[in-house]
């Protein structure tokens, strides 16, 4: 949308001066307010654009999500995850030859160094798989010193070949790290990648092969998971993607950037949201308990998880696609009774004025957890699956920012702390002047083993 010739008129009643601020693409340049001695306070970046991007587009009111102009519904129906990854990073769908080269290069980079395998095996048997993956991503930077900006300088990413190689590496290796974390969790030997399969089939092969020489993943389950990866690939400037771009602005290498983005995704309000929705359905227990649960939600005694979204004010288009995928997965794996609770909960919520007024529609997390559970994934592995899909989106933003360099991100703050005060000598301080440190004390820890201290 063009705003050429449009201005926001601001009158500063401190001085009586009128200011005309140009409007471009429904935004204004916040730096103009610095000339007035003002900052824009936006707690949590709820309405602040920190970059211009051509990667994904969301219309929350209409329930639209597009990657590079393509509707998510069309991509989920007709494309593959690696094809969509190419689209996100390079801006257009690949030709047949481009796609073949792209897929070949990525699959060559699915193998990880033996030292990385040793590193992953050093984790405790009960280590959270997302903790293993984020740690491994950061450690990967040390395995590729030629790609380290700390060692080689930022100029290395002015070389397109170097940029592309890191993209191949990360998209290729993240599923392998994820599969190793999964196998570590269940006490099984790690499987090496197999180039006999496509991207998602290879991931399932590494997860599930035991001792079979001819093990082949179920192609329908592989396709279902491939579509889920497409749905999770990018979603504008969400928390983890903002972290990716912020770290990119420092000039650090993409391995460390991706580790930071994955760490943000690790948070329960981001990558763990589908686990919370699944837990809610399990707590409801049966369709008969839904009316009582709904009343508790209205009374603010319970939270309705998997509904509502920061951006969408209508039905999340990804949730509609996942609802269809669930039928395919249940046909193969058996119907999970939680789906009956989910469908009925959705029906009641979408017909109840209380939820309609609050724009509480199902989001992507509402159905994804049920599907993952039906496929046999443990709940603590859900954010790892999210990470695999989102890696392509993170790299698309890394790639875009390299092409449009901006200064290091440095948000402003609104200071509300103490006024200047004089230093008080230790002997003259009272307990009331200092905050209390809540601690059970050394005695409460005397009998704990040393590694828990």
KOLZADREN-859649 format. One record per residue: x, z, y of N, C-alpha, C in turn. Coordinates in pm, whole numbers, padded with zeros to 5 digits, always signed. Atoms other than C-alpha are relative to their C-alpha. Example, Ala and Ser with C-alpha at 12.3 -4.5 7.8 and 13.67 -1.06 7.14 Angstrom:
% KOLZADREN-859649
+00089+00000-00119+01230+00780-00450+00090+00000+00120
-00082-00006-00119+01367+00714-00106-00077+00073+00109
END
This chain:
% KOLZADREN-859649
+00085+00000-00120+00000+00000+00000+00088+00000+00125
-00080+00009-00123+00140-00101+00339-00062+00085+00109
+00046-00083-00112+00119+00142+00630+00063-00048+00130
-00070+00052-00116+00293-00084+00880-00085+00018+00126
+00071-00021-00127+00200+00015+01233-00081+00127+00006
+00075-00126+00004+00043+00347+01126+00092+00117+00033
-00078-00116-00042+00157+00676+01274-00081+00128-00016
+00060-00133-00004+00086+01046+01242+00031+00059+00137
-00020-00056-00134+00033+01198+01585+00006+00152-00010
-00022-00145+00004+00172+01550+01617+00024+00049+00142
-00018-00061-00132+00137+01762+01928+00061+00138-00019
-00069-00129+00007+00382+02052+01962-00051+00085+00116
+00058-00079-00110+00186+02313+02158+00100+00099+00060
-00104-00083-00062+00510+02502+02222+00055-00069+00125
-00058+00077-00110+00628+02223+02450-00101-00093+00067
+00099+00093-00052+00316+02012+02499+00035-00145-00027
-00042+00137+00026+00504+01705+02374-00076-00058-00119
+00066+00072+00108+00336+01444+02156+00104-00085-00073
-00096+00074+00082+00528+01287+01869-00077-00094-00092
+00057+00098+00092+00437+00970+01676+00096-00019-00117
-00085+00005+00119+00571+00985+01320-00046-00116-00088
+00039+00116+00081+00572+00654+01125-00043+00040-00142
+00048-00020+00137+00379+00647+00794+00044-00120-00083
-00045+00105+00090+00538+00447+00511-00038+00035-00143
+00044-00023+00138+00377+00418+00167-00060+00140-00017
+00071-00129+00005+00156+00721+00236+00092+00121+00013
-00090-00113-00020+00458+00936+00324+00056-00004+00142
-00070-00008-00128+00633+01056+00638+00139+00055-00025
-00138-00046+00012+01001+01126+00689+00009+00144+00050
-00003-00142-00035+01035+01505+00680+00116+00035+00092
-00116-00032-00083+01374+01489+00855-00034-00003+00149
+00041+00005-00140+01188+01412+01178-00032+00140+00052
+00035-00135-00042+01068+01772+01186+00125+00084+00029
-00125-00071-00031+01430+01889+01184+00038-00018+00146
-00028+00026-00141+01461+01729+01528-00083+00092+00090
+00085-00093-00074+01183+01967+01635+00038+00145-00029
-00041-00136+00036+01367+02266+01490-00088+00062-00106
+00094-00049+00100+01119+02293+01201+00040-00046-00140
-00011+00039+00141+01131+02287+00822-00141-00013-00057
+00129+00014+00069+00848+02181+00591+00000+00096-00118
+00007-00097+00111+00752+02471+00363-00096-00053-00106
+00080+00054+00111+00628+02341+00028+00044+00071-00127
-00040-00085+00111+00655+02611-00236-00023-00073-00133
+00010+00067+00129+00730+02444-00571-00010-00151+00008
+00006+00146-00016+00745+02088-00432-00137-00057-00037
+00133+00047+00038+00368+02050-00467-00040-00128+00073
+00036+00121-00075+00351+01777-00202+00121-00055+00076
-00123+00049-00062+00709+01670-00136+00059-00112-00084
-00067+00111+00067+00857+01332-00226+00149+00008+00029
-00144-00015-00021+01231+01375-00279+00077-00128-00031
-00065+00128+00025+01302+01016-00380-00105-00109+00000
+00088+00115+00020+01155+00668-00394+00035-00059-00137
-00023+00046+00136+01111+00535-00746-00097-00111-00037
+00084+00111+00047+00977+00220-00913-00028+00011-00149
+00005-00013+00146+00966+00361-01267-00141+00021-00053
+00136-00024+00050+00622+00509-01328-00094+00030+00116
+00104-00017-00102+00296+00529-01134-00116+00077-00061
+00113-00081+00046+00020+00786-01168-00107+00003+00108
+00116-00025-00086-00326+00788-01013-00080+00109-00069
+00060-00114+00066-00447+01134-01102-00151+00002+00008
+00146+00000-00015-00800+01082-00971-00066-00096-00097
+00058+00103+00088-00858+00771-01183+00052+00007-00143
-00054-00012+00135-00658+00880-01486+00083-00120-00041
-00083+00118+00026-00406+00596-01463+00146+00040-00012
-00144-00015+00015-00048+00600-01592+00057-00137-00032
-00063+00129+00023+00170+00290-01570+00152+00018-00002
-00146+00011+00002+00533+00225-01664+00037-00138+00056
-00044+00126-00062+00683-00041-01434-00117-00098+00017
+00115+00084-00024+00331-00170-01366-00087-00025-00122
+00078+00022+00123+00214-00181-01730-00081+00124-00034
+00086-00112+00039-00081+00037-01831+00051+00063-00129
-00049-00072+00118+00015+00304-02083-00079-00038-00124
+00083+00040+00115-00276+00193-02304+00053-00128-00063
-00052+00127+00051-00132-00160-02335+00133+00020-00073
-00131-00024+00061+00216-00033-02413-00015+00073-00133
+00020-00075+00123+00093+00215-02674-00059-00089-00110
+00065+00088+00097-00112-00057-02842+00094-00109-00051
-00072+00123+00032+00139-00342-02838+00151+00013-00009
-00144-00007-00013+00492-00217-02778+00061+00098-00099
-00073-00101+00077+00758-00004-02948+00074+00091+00097
-00067-00095-00090+00944+00295-02813+00128-00059+00059
-00124+00055-00054+01276+00113-02781-00027-00111+00101
+00035+00103-00097+01109-00180-02605-00044+00064+00131
+00044-00073-00120+00942+00063-02363+00119+00065+00069
-00120-00060-00058+01277+00237-02313+00076-00103+00083
-00065+00108-00074+01431-00094-02208-00076-00028+00129
+00084+00024-00117+01139-00153-01972+00022+00107+00107
-00015-00109-00096+01175+00189-01809+00135-00005+00070
-00135-00007-00056+01550+00163-01758+00035-00124+00082
-00044+00123-00065+01590-00202-01660-00109-00071+00079
+00104+00049-00090+01252-00277-01501-00091-00108-00054
+00082+00107+00058+01118-00559-01722+00003+00009-00151
-00001+00008+00145+01020-00614-02082+00110-00097-00044
-00112+00084+00043+01310-00765-02278-00046-00127-00069
+00022+00118+00082+01327-01111-02427+00032+00036-00145
-00029-00028+00141+01361-01139-02805+00149+00030-00021
-00145-00021+00017+01741-01171-02782+00045+00130+00066
-00036-00125-00069+01769-00887-02528-00042+00121-00083
+00049-00112+00080+01559-00659-02749+00085+00019-00125
-00083-00011+00120+01765-00739-03058+00135+00063+00032
-00128-00059-00042+02090-00661-02874-00016+00147+00034
+00031-00138-00041+01939-00344-02727-00017+00091-00121
+00025-00081+00119+01817-00214-03061+00127+00016-00083
-00125-00006+00079+02146-00300-03236+00099+00097+00061
-00096-00089-00067+02359-00122-02977-00042+00147-00014
+00047-00139+00010+02143+00191-02983+00017+00054-00141
-00010-00048+00138+02134+00213-03362+00146+00020-00042
-00143-00022+00029+02515+00181-03374+00046+00136+00052
-00040-00127-00062+02532+00494-03161-00081+00119-00051
+00075-00113+00056+02309+00710-03382+00092+00098-00073
-00094-00087+00071+02616+00852-03559+00067+00097+00098
-00067-00099-00084+02776+01170-03424+00131+00041-00066
-00133-00039+00045+03132+01299-03455-00009+00116-00099
-00002-00109+00099+03216+01525-03751+00020+00135+00068
-00018-00128-00073+03330+01791-03502-00130+00048+00061
+00132-00038-00051+02983+01784-03349-00085+00060-00111
+00074-00056+00114+02835+01844-03693+00049+00141-00029
-00055-00135+00020+03071+02141-03736-00052+00095+00107
+00050-00082-00110+02960+02268-03396-00144+00042-00026
+00140-00032+00027+02592+02247-03492-00013+00097-00117
+00006-00090+00115+02660+02421-03821+00043+00142+00035
-00045-00134-00040+02812+02713-03632-00112+00087+00056
+00111-00078-00053+02472+02819-03497-00057+00090-00109
+00067-00089+00095+02285+03106-03661-00108-00077-00075
+00100+00068+00083+02043+03010-03937-00137-00004+00067
+00132-00007-00063+01747+03111-03718+00004-00046+00145
-00010+00047-00138+01865+02942-03397-00117-00092+00033
+00110+00087-00043+01587+02777-03198+00053-00143+00009
-00052+00137+00001+01623+02399-03250+00020-00058+00140
-00019+00052-00135+01579+02330-02878+00126+00057+00063
-00124-00059-00048+01861+02570-02800+00120-00072-00057
-00109+00076+00062+02081+02381-03045+00017-00136+00068
-00006+00135-00058+01991+02043-02893+00055+00003+00142
-00049-00007-00138+02047+02146-02531+00149+00033+00004
-00141-00035+00006+02381+02304-02621+00084-00120-00045
-00074+00115+00051+02489+01996-02817+00010-00111+00104
-00004+00103-00104+02397+01763-02531+00109+00031+00103
-00104-00039-00096+02620+01958-02295+00138-00016-00061
-00129+00011+00068+02900+01972-02551+00042-00146-00018
-00032+00141+00022+02874+01595-02600+00088-00057+00109
-00085+00045-00110+03036+01549-02262+00147+00011-00035
-00140-00020+00036+03361+01683-02409+00045-00095-00110
-00034+00095+00106+03346+01431-02694+00029-00140+00056
-00018+00131-00062+03356+01139-02450+00067+00016+00136
-00068-00027-00128+03618+01223-02184+00010-00123+00090
-00007+00121-00083+03633+00859-02072-00126-00019+00084
+00126+00011-00073+03273+00904-01951-00022+00119+00093
+00014-00121-00081+03334+01234-01769+00038-00026+00144
-00031+00016-00143+03310+01213-01392+00097+00107+00047
-00095-00106-00037+03503+01541-01376+00143-00046-00024
-00134+00047+00034+03799+01363-01536+00031-00136+00063
-00023+00138-00043+03752+01003-01423-00048-00029+00142
+00054+00025-00133+03564+01037-01094-00132-00075-00005
+00132+00063-00001+03220+00913-00990+00006-00151-00004
-00010+00145-00008+03350+00560-00948-00020-00068-00134
+00011+00064+00132+03337+00501-01325-00140-00057-00022
+00137+00049+00019+02960+00453-01299-00039-00108+00099
+00019+00125-00071+03003+00165-01062+00019-00117-00096
-00022+00098+00105+03091-00018-01383-00124-00005-00089
+00126+00012+00073+02773-00150-01547+00020+00020-00150
-00027-00017+00143+02932-00158-01893+00009+00147-00036
-00011-00144+00024+03016+00213-01867-00135+00067+00008
+00135-00055-00013+02664+00294-01751-00079-00027-00127
+00080+00038+00117+02504+00103-02039+00047+00071-00126
-00050-00065+00121+02733+00261-02298-00052+00142-00013
+00053-00137+00006+02617+00610-02205-00150-00001-00034
+00142+00013+00034+02256+00495-02225-00016-00024-00150
+00004+00024+00144+02318+00355-02575+00029+00129-00077
-00040-00123+00069+02491+00677-02675-00110+00104-00003
+00096-00110-00009+02228+00916-02554-00132-00031-00071
+00124+00034+00071+01919+00731-02675+00025-00002-00151
-00031+00006+00141+02094+00678-03008+00024+00136-00063
-00045-00125+00061+02232+01027-03062-00101+00115+00009
+00093-00112-00014+01948+01251-02941-00084+00022-00126
+00074-00025+00125+01733+01194-03255+00089+00056-00111
-00091-00053+00102+02040+01264-03471+00025+00148+00023
-00016-00143-00032+02105+01593-03291-00127+00077-00038
+00127-00065+00032+01735+01677-03331-00016+00017-00150
+00013-00007+00146+01740+01597-03703+00096+00103-00058
-00096-00101+00046+02052+01809-03753-00051+00141+00027
+00055-00132-00033+01886+02101-03575-00113+00036-00096
+00111-00023+00094+01581+02061-03799+00054+00036-00139
-00055-00026+00133+01787+02047-04119+00073+00135-00004
-00067-00131-00009+01993+02347-04005-00102+00112-00013
+00105-00103-00001+01672+02542-03954-00055+00025-00140
+00057-00017+00134+01553+02479-04312+00108+00014-00108
-00108-00025+00094+01895+02526-04470+00036-00118-00087
-00032+00120+00076+01945+02167-04584+00124-00068+00059
-00113+00079-00048+02254+01946-04564-00049-00108+00096
+00039+00101-00098+02249+01703-04272+00004-00139-00064
+00001+00139+00043+02157+01340-04341+00067-00088+00105
-00055+00098-00092+02360+01062-04188-00108-00103+00035
+00097+00104-00036+02165+00794-03998+00009-00118-00097
+00003+00120+00082+02062+00481-04185-00045-00117+00087
+00034+00116-00081+02066+00147-04007-00090-00099-00073
+00098+00082+00070+01828+00007-04267-00137+00011+00067
+00130-00028-00060+01545+00148-04056+00005-00019+00151
+00011+00001-00144+01420+00120-03703+00021+00139+00057
-00034-00123-00071+01462+00395-03445-00077+00121-00051
+00081-00116+00039+01172+00624-03534+00001+00021-00150
-00011-00014+00146+01186+00548-03908+00130+00070-00038
-00129-00063+00027+01553+00646-03904-00004+00150+00028
+00014-00142-00033+01465+00976-03736-00072+00074-00113
+00073-00063+00110+01210+01057-04007+00084+00002-00128
-00090+00003+00117+01463+00952-04272+00099+00115+00006
-00097-00109-00013+01720+01197-04136-00066+00136-00017
+00071-00128+00014+01458+01472-04127-00033+00032-00145
+00072-00028+00124+01303+01432-04470+00070-00040-00128
-00064+00040+00125+01538+01266-04718+00068+00119-00065
-00067-00106+00075+01650+01505-04989+00116-00060-00078
-00108+00060+00078+01852+01350-05272-00034-00141-00045
+00042+00132+00043+01662+01025-05312+00095-00107+00054
-00084+00111-00044+01869+00708-05297-00080-00109+00069
+00085+00107-00055+01574+00492-05197-00115+00056+00083
+00107-00061-00077+01376+00723-04970-00039-00089+00120
+00052+00080-00110+01155+00534-04724-00108+00080+00071
+00105-00073-00074+00954+00713-04449-00131-00078-00001
+00131+00063-00007+00583+00644-04432-00009-00084+00128
-00002+00085-00119+00556+00343-04196-00113+00031+00099
+00111-00032-00091+00219+00452-04057+00029+00127+00080
-00039-00121-00073+00350+00798-03970+00110-00032+00102
-00107+00039-00092+00657+00638-03815-00059-00069+00122
+00063+00068-00113+00436+00416-03600-00074+00100+00087
+00071-00101-00079+00222+00714-03495+00097+00079+00087
-00099-00076-00076+00532+00908-03389+00065-00087+00107
-00056+00093-00096+00671+00600-03215-00090-00009+00123
+00095+00005-00112+00356+00581-03002+00005+00130+00080
-00010-00128-00069+00383+00952-02923+00125+00003+00089
-00122+00009-00082+00740+00891-02801-00026-00086+00124
+00035+00085-00115+00604+00612-02577-00078+00081+00104
+00086-00077-00091+00344+00848-02429+00080+00106+00076
-00081-00105-00062+00611+01109-02353+00121-00053+00076
-00125+00056-00051+00876+00867-02226+00025+00030+00148
-00021-00030-00142+00820+00918-01853-00132+00045+00062
+00121-00047-00068+00579+01091-01620+00033+00039+00143
-00032-00018-00141+00697+01050-01266+00103+00112+00017
-00102-00099-00030+00897+01334-01109-00046+00140-00043
+00035-00131+00054+00797+01621-01337+00121+00093+00010
-00104-00101-00019+01006+01938-01353+00134-00042-00061
-00126+00035+00065+01266+01817-01604+00062-00125+00060
-00053+00122-00061+01298+01473-01444+00057+00030+00139
-00055-00044-00129+01344+01636-01103+00135+00066-00020
-00129-00063+00031+01621+01845-01262+00105-00107-00031
-00092+00109+00034+01777+01525-01399+00052-00067+00127
-00042+00068-00121+01781+01360-01058+00083+00094+00089
-00076-00093-00083+01903+01674-00883+00143+00014-00052
-00135-00012+00056+02195+01707-01123+00077-00131+00016
-00065+00129-00022+02267+01333-01096+00060-00007+00140
-00048+00005-00138+02307+01381-00721+00132+00073+00019
-00128-00070-00010+02604+01610-00789+00116-00086-00047
-00105+00086+00052+02794+01329-00959+00046+00036-00139
-00042-00040+00134+02819+01502-01297-00043-00108-00100
+00026+00105+00098+02813+01288-01613-00141+00013-00060
+00139-00001+00048+02481+01195-01783-00025+00095-00117
+00020-00094+00109+02540+01421-02085-00041+00137+00054
+00032-00128-00062+02538+01730-01867-00134-00008+00073
+00130+00019-00066+02248+01590-01662-00114+00012-00100
+00105-00002+00101+02046+01539-01979-00017+00141-00058
+00009-00138+00048+02132+01891-02099-00081+00085+00097
+00076-00074-00100+01996+02028-01770-00148-00034-00004
+00140+00042+00007+01678+01822-01795-00067+00056-00126
+00054-00054+00125+01628+01928-02159-00021+00151+00010
+00016-00145-00020+01678+02291-02057-00126+00030+00079
+00124-00017-00075+01398+02254-01804-00121-00023-00091
+00108+00031+00093+01182+02101-02076-00022+00114-00100
+00004-00113+00094+01260+02404-02295-00102+00105+00045
+00089-00103-00054+01040+02618-02068-00141-00010-00056
+00133+00001+00060+00701+02721-02211-00107-00066+00086
+00099+00066-00086+00517+02582-01908+00018-00151+00003
-00029+00144-00002+00668+02237-01968-00005-00052-00144
-00002+00054+00135+00776+02131-02316-00068+00086-00105
+00065-00089+00097+00616+02432-02484-00150+00011+00017
+00143-00012-00028+00265+02373-02351-00086-00038-00119
+00083+00039+00115+00142+02198-02666-00002+00109-00107
+00000-00114+00093+00249+02497-02875-00103+00104+00043
+00098-00096-00051+00036+02720-02649-00142-00048-00030
+00133+00054+00030-00263+02487-02696-00033+00016-00148
+00022-00015+00143-00218+02492-03072-00029+00146-00036
+00021-00142+00026-00193+02871-03075-00140+00043+00042
+00135-00030-00047-00517+02890-02874-00104-00043-00103
+00094+00051+00099-00701+02676-03131+00004+00086-00126
-00013-00086+00118-00566+02892-03414-00066+00135+00024
+00062-00129-00032-00684+03206-03236-00153-00011+00005
+00146+00020+00001-01034+03061-03187-00050+00004-00144
+00025-00016+00142-01038+03014-03563-00107-00087-00062
+00109+00082+00055-01367+02827-03613-00088-00049+00113
+00090+00058-00099-01622+02616-03431-00101+00103+00049
+00100-00101-00037-01865+02909-03434+00050+00095+00108
-00055-00095-00097-01629+03113-03217+00021-00062+00139
-00028+00067-00127-01606+02853-02939-00086+00052+00115
+00080-00050-00114-01905+02971-02727+00050+00132+00056
-00053-00128-00047-01766+03323-02712+00131-00016+00073
-00127+00027-00066-01423+03189-02623-00023-00059+00139
+00031+00062-00129-01572+02976-02345-00044+00105+00101
+00045-00107-00091-01741+03281-02196+00116+00088+00043
-00118-00079-00036-01413+03473-02207+00086-00074+00102
-00076+00080-00097-01244+03187-02022-00064+00010+00137
+00072-00009-00129-01510+03194-01751+00015+00138+00062
-00017-00137-00048-01470+03570-01726+00146+00033+00028
-00144-00013-00023-01092+03514-01692+00066+00102-00093
-00061-00084+00102-01025+03714-02006+00095-00079-00089
-00083+00090+00081-00871+03415-02183+00038-00123+00082
-00043+00123-00068-00685+03100-02075-00032-00121-00087
+00029+00125+00069-00793+02749-02167+00124-00087+00006
-00125+00073+00005-00471+02582-02277-00026-00146-00041
+00015+00141+00034-00429+02205-02300-00102-00073+00085
+00095+00060-00092-00680+02140-02022+00055+00013+00142
-00046-00002-00138-00608+02053-01661+00143-00048+00010
-00135+00054-00023-00296+01902-01510+00029+00004+00148
-00041-00004-00139-00099+01929-01188-00034-00130+00071
+00020+00131-00061-00146+01555-01129-00138-00057-00030
+00126+00063+00038-00452+01441-01325-00119+00086+00039
+00127-00066-00033-00793+01532-01185-00114-00062-00080
+00095+00056+00095-00965+01335-01460+00069+00001-00136
-00053-00004+00136-00899+01267-01828+00140-00061-00004
-00137+00048+00017-00528+01232-01905-00004-00120-00096
+00009+00118+00088-00497+00875-02045+00079+00015-00128
-00080-00021+00121-00233+00992-02292-00078+00079-00104
+00080-00080+00093-00477+01243-02442-00099-00087-00076
+00093+00091+00068-00725+00964-02520+00069-00074-00113
-00076+00073+00103-00457+00773-02710+00035+00093-00116
-00036-00096+00105-00346+01085-02898-00120+00035-00087
+00121-00030+00078-00703+01155-03004-00021-00105-00109
+00011+00107+00099-00708+00816-03179+00111+00010-00105
-00112-00012+00094-00365+00873-03333-00027+00111-00102
+00027-00111+00091-00486+01201-03482-00079-00046-00122
+00078+00051+00114-00736+01012-03699+00090-00070-00101
-00093+00070+00087-00457+00794-03837+00087+00098-00078
-00087-00099+00065-00234+01093-03913-00078+00081-00102
+00079-00080+00093-00513+01294-04075-00039-00080-00125
+00032+00085+00115-00600+00998-04298+00114+00002-00101
-00118-00002+00088-00247+01016-04437+00029+00140-00051
-00047-00135+00031-00172+01389-04428-00111+00097-00037
+00111-00092+00021-00519+01537-04470-00049+00055+00132
+00060-00043-00126-00755+01658-04203+00030+00146+00027
-00024-00137-00044-00648+01966-04016-00129+00055+00060
+00126-00054-00054-00952+02189-03953+00005+00033+00148
-00011-00029-00143-00816+02265-03607-00054-00115+00085
+00050+00112-00077-00919+01916-03500-00149+00014+00027
+00143-00021-00022-01285+02010-03545-00023+00098+00115
+00010-00096-00110-01233+02306-03313+00034-00070+00131
-00043+00070-00122-01050+02084-03063-00108-00094+00052
+00102+00097-00042-01318+01813-03058-00123+00070+00057
+00119-00071-00050-01602+02063-03016+00031+00073+00130
-00040-00066-00125-01412+02258-02751+00003-00101+00114
-00002+00105-00102-01354+01934-02563-00142-00040+00040
+00138+00041-00029-01722+01837-02593-00070+00101+00090
+00066-00105-00079-01843+02170-02455+00060+00005+00140
-00066-00011-00131-01585+02182-02176-00036-00118+00091
+00029+00118-00081-01659+01826-02061-00146-00009+00044
+00141+00000-00039-02030+01902-02036-00038+00126+00077
+00026-00128-00068-01996+02241-01866+00040-00012+00147
-00023+00015-00144-02023+02246-01486+00119+00083+00047
-00111-00087-00038-01770+02529-01465+00133-00075-00010
-00125+00071+00023-01492+02310-01607+00003-00131+00075
+00006+00127-00073-01610+01988-01445+00041+00020+00146
-00033-00027-00141-01589+02141-01096+00149+00026+00020
-00142-00035-00010-01235+02254-01169+00091-00110-00053
-00077+00116+00050-01124+01913-01303+00082+00036-00123
-00070-00042+00121-01032+02068-01637-00034-00095-00115
+00015+00097+00107-00997+01772-01872+00118+00014-00095
-00113-00011+00093-00781+01753-02187+00123-00075+00051
-00125+00067-00035-00415+01671-02120+00078-00034-00126
-00077+00050+00114-00142+01533-02343+00034+00110-00100
-00038-00109+00089-00063+01876-02487-00113+00045-00092
+00114-00051+00076-00413+01937-02622+00000-00054-00143
+00004+00061+00133-00385+01694-02915+00137-00015-00065
-00131+00027+00059-00010+01649-02960+00042+00110-00098
-00037-00109+00088+00040+01994-03113-00069-00008-00136
+00074+00013+00126-00231+01934-03375+00061-00110-00086
-00060+00112+00074-00074+01601-03470+00134+00041-00058
-00131-00044+00050+00275+01751-03497-00016+00094-00118
+00021-00095+00108+00143+02031-03714-00046-00072-00127
+00048+00076+00116-00039+01785-03940+00114-00078-00065
-00114+00074+00053+00287+01593-03979+00104+00092-00062
-00088-00096+00065+00459+01911-04094+00109+00057+00087
-00102-00054-00088+00666+01997-03788-00029+00146+00033
+00020-00138-00046+00717+02369-03713-00019+00002+00151
+00036-00002-00142+00590+02472-03371+00122+00008+00091
-00117-00010-00089+00936+02556-03234+00076-00132+00008
-00062+00132-00006+01033+02192-03297-00074-00093+00096
+00080+00086-00088+00761+02055-03065+00078-00045+00124
-00072+00046-00120+00977+02056-02748+00115-00095-00032
-00106+00093+00039+01254+01876-02939-00056-00141-00012
+00066+00130+00010+01013+01592-03019-00028-00057+00138
+00024+00038-00139+00916+01583-02653+00130-00052+00062
-00132+00035-00056+01287+01565-02564+00043-00139-00044
-00040+00132+00050+01346+01259-02783-00069-00110+00081
+00073+00099-00076+01072+01064-02608+00039-00005+00146
-00026-00007-00143+01157+01182-02258+00143-00041+00036
-00137+00039-00029+01527+01096-02291+00008-00135+00071
-00002+00133-00062+01455+00733-02200-00043+00008+00147
+00044-00017-00138+01266+00838-01887+00105+00067+00085
-00107-00067-00074+01542+01074-01782+00112-00098+00034
-00107+00096-00022+01798+00798-01823-00042-00110+00097
+00049+00097-00097+01579+00557-01628+00018+00052+00142
-00017-00060-00132+01588+00798-01334+00148+00015+00035
-00145-00004-00022+01964+00848-01376+00050-00137+00043
-00042+00137-00030+02012+00472-01374-00048-00044+00137
+00055+00038-00130+01784+00424-01073+00075+00069+00113
-00067-00073-00108+01960+00691-00872+00144-00048+00019
-00133+00057-00015+02301+00540-00945-00003-00125+00088
+00013+00123-00078+02175+00218-00789-00038+00029+00145
+00042-00038-00135+02033+00399-00486+00056+00138+00031
-00063-00133-00019+02282+00679-00416-00055+00072+00123
+00044-00085-00110+02161+00964-00200+00090+00121+00005
-00083-00122-00007+02336+01279-00077-00046+00102-00104
+00034-00106+00094+02343+01580-00306-00127+00071+00045
+00126-00067-00030+02001+01742-00326+00030+00139+00059
-00020-00132-00063+01987+02044-00096-00130+00041+00066
+00126-00042-00060+01633+02179-00048+00020+00113+00102
-00002-00110-00097+01566+02406+00247-00076+00119-00057
+00078-00118+00036+01439+02761+00209-00059+00061+00126
+00058-00077-00110+01220+02979+00423+00042+00145-00019
-00056-00135+00020+01413+03304+00463-00100+00106+00045
+00090-00110-00036+01203+03622+00458+00063+00135-00037
-00072-00121+00037+01470+03882+00385+00020+00095+00116
-00025-00106-00098+01608+04176+00580+00064-00055+00127
-00068+00029-00127+01714+04160+00943+00142+00055-00008
-00139-00051+00004+02084+04229+01021+00002+00153-00003
-00009-00146+00012+02179+04582+00921+00145+00040-00027
-00137-00052+00012+02490+04799+00915+00027+00048-00142
-00041-00046+00132+02682+04880+00599-00009+00153-00008
+00013-00145+00021+02607+05229+00457+00101+00043-00105
-00098-00051+00096+02889+05419+00288-00069+00057-00124
+00058-00043+00127+02828+05512-00075-00048+00144+00005
+00035-00142-00004+02820+05885-00005-00125+00026+00082
+00114-00022-00090+02548+05841+00257-00128-00069-00046
+00118+00074+00046+02304+05630+00051-00095+00091-00077
+00101-00074+00077+01980+05773-00086-00057-00092-00107
+00058+00078+00110+01806+05663-00406-00112-00089+00051
+00114+00076-00052+01510+05543-00201+00044-00131+00065
-00049+00120-00067+01731+05283-00031+00030-00114-00097
-00042+00101+00097+01817+05100-00354-00106-00019-00107
+00097+00024+00109+01598+04936-00618+00046+00067-00129
-00033-00064+00127+01581+05106-00953+00032-00106-00105
-00035+00088+00112+01748+04942-01251-00068+00055-00124
+00072-00045+00119+01517+04963-01550+00086-00029-00122
-00086+00016+00117+01727+05022-01860-00028+00116-00094
+00023-00107+00097+01677+05214-02181+00123+00088-00018
-00120-00082+00007+02031+05340-02152+00084-00028-00123
-00094+00023+00109+02333+05336-02378-00047+00067-00127
+00041-00074+00120+02184+05595-02614-00100-00079-00085
+00100+00076+00074+01898+05362-02705+00063-00115-00078
-00064+00113+00065+02152+05103-02818+00112+00042-00096
-00114-00047+00080+02396+05321-03010-00002-00052-00143
+00009+00036+00141+02265+05221-03352-00018-00149-00023
+00016+00145+00016+02237+04848-03286+00132-00062-00045
-00125+00069+00034+02487+04611-03446+00065-00060+00122
-00071+00042-00121+02756+04494-03202-00047-00132+00060
+00032+00132-00054+02631+04133-03173-00132-00001+00078
+00126-00003-00075+02297+04243-03020+00016+00069+00135
-00021-00073-00126+02449+04436-02730-00017-00088+00120
END
